[in-house]
């Protein structure tokens, strides 16, 4: 057995110290995060921030690190940081339970409604990107649609908020992924919230009704 500066060789096997593997994974994550940030800023025109996910919470903590507002910005992720997209600028985000969001997405696409990018964090939620300003108008929109007095598990993240974007990994839960990726048609001009909100609200309401039914009725 040869000991070559910490790399152990045994026959044809090369045993790399555990710390080296961790450093390799961190380097790979940083490269993937930088590539994703370059796409988000340079291709889609979104601001990007580096930060850390808030444990046990669907929305990451506001970042303290550098922020990229354009393709030439000097942005670098931390070794365990998240790639965060500030809401309230290029878009707001409608946040709903995963099952209700999937049902609404199927219905919307069957109706031919233009759906923007959709994030699927590993928290049992779906996040629909919509035109900026939706969070401010949400109470009025729900009132006009008759959903203002309904108990809906539906939130809207606007100015001052952040959502995690791929390749962010939420510790103990898994990676954030795109359920519907941004495209040239929807990234720069996401749909107005009112076009999705009625269907999302209905799906959330039905999902809540079913979850509250006795087991013998639900079956």
N, C-alpha and C positions, 0 to 999 in steps of 0.2 A: 504494500500500500504506500503510495506516494502522497505526502502532504505538501501541496503546492499553494502556499499562501492562503490556506483556509479552504481550498477546493479539494475535496477528497476523491481520489480516483481508485476504483476497485474493479479490476478487469476492464470491461467495456462500459461500466456504469460510472457516471460522474455525479457525485453527491454535492449539491450546492447548499451552503449554510442557509438556514431559515431566514435570517435577516436579509440575505441577498435576494431571495424570492420576494420578500415584502417590498424591497426597494425597486425591483423590476416591475412589480404590479403597480406601484405608485407612479413610476415613470410612464408606464403604458397608459394609466388613467390620465395623467397630465397631458400626454400627447393627444389622446382622444378628446379630452375636454377642450384643449386649445383648438383642435380642428373643428369641433362643433361650434365653439364660440365664433370662429372665423366665418362659418356658414351662417349663423344667426345674424351676425352684424353685417357681413359683406354681401350676402345673398338676399337676406330678407329685410335688412335695415332695422333690426331690433337692437335695443340696448341689452347688454349682458353684464351681470355682476358675479363676482366670486364671493362665496360665503359658505356657511355651514348649515346643514339641515337642522331644524329644531326637533330633537328626539320626541317621538310620540305625537307630533303635530303635523297636519297635512301641508302647512305652508311653512317654508324655511324661515329661519330668523333673518332679519335684514342684514346684509353683508357689511363687513368692515373693510373688506379688501378693495382692490381697484375695480373700476367699472369701464366697460367698453361701450361707447356710443357710436362707433363707426368702424369700418374695416381696418383703419390704420391705428386704432387705439392700442395702447400698451397693456394688454390684459394677460394675466397669468393666474391659473388656478393654484390653490394651495394643494398640498399632498393628499389631503382628505376632504377637500372642499367640494362645494356643490356649484354647478352651473345654474345660475338663477336668472330668470327673465322678469324684470320689473313690470308690474301691471299698471294700468292707468296712463300709458304712453301710446304705444302702437296698438294696444288691445287691452281689454278687460277679460276676466275669466269667470264663466258660470261653472260652479262647482257642485256636483250632485253625486249621490250614491252610484256605485258602479252598475248595479243591476238596472236601476231606473234609467241611467244614462245610455246603457246598451239598447234598452227597449225604445227609448226616444230616438236614438240614432237610426235604428232600423226604420222607424216610422217616417222620420224626416227624409231619409234618402229615398224611400218609396214614393214620397210625395214630390220628389224632385227639388227639395229645398237645398240651397247651397249651404253646406256645412263647412266651417273653417277647420283649422288644425284642432286636434283633440289629444290631450295628454292623459296618460294612464299611470299615475303614481301607484306604488305598491301599498296603498292605504285603503283600498276598497272604494275609491272615488274615481270619477272622470271629470276632466276639466276642459270645457269648451271655450276656445278663444273667440271672442266677439269684439265688435267695434268699441273703442275706448269711450268712456262716459256711461257705460251701462250700470256700473255700481251706483252712481249718483242718481240715476233715473229708475232704479229697480223698484222702490216702493210704489211709484206712480204707475209703472208698467204693470205690476202685479194687481194694482187697484183697477186699472182699466180692463184687465183680463178677468177680473172676478176672483182672483186668487189671494187677495190681500188678507183675508181672515182665515186662510187655511194654514194648518201646521205643516209646512213643507221643509224637508231637509235639503234646502237649496240656498247657496250663498253666492255672492258675486264679489270678486276681488278687483279692486280698482286702484286708485292713486295711493301710493305708499305701501303696496303689497308686492309680493314676489311669489313666483311658482318655480319649482325645480324642473329642469329640462334634461333630457338625455345628454351625456351619459351618467348623470348623477345617480349614485346608489345611496339609498336611505338605510342607515345602519340597522341591521337586524330584520329588515323588511325585504329589500331587493332593489332592483334598478327601476328608474323612471323610464317609460317608453312612450313612443308616439303611437296612438291608436289610429289616428289619421294624420299623416305627415303634412307639414307646410308645403305648399306648392306656389308656383308663380301666380296663380289666380287668387289664392286665398290668404297668403301670408301678409301681403301689403294692404289688403282690403278685406278684413274679416267681416262676416255677416253682422248685421244689426241684431242686437239681443232680442228684439221683439219677434224676429222671424223664428227663433228657436224656443223662446221662453214658454209659450203656451204649451207646446208639446212636452218640454222638460218638466214643467209644473204638473201637468196631468200624470206623467209617468211617476214622478215623485209621490204624488197623492195616492195613486193606485198601489204603489209599492208599500206605502205606509199602511194603507187599508188592509192589504193582504197580510202584512206582518203582525197586525193587531187582531186578526181573526183567530178564533179557537182552532186548535189543531184538527178537530173532526170536521170543521167547515172548510178549512184551507185544503184539506185532502180531497 
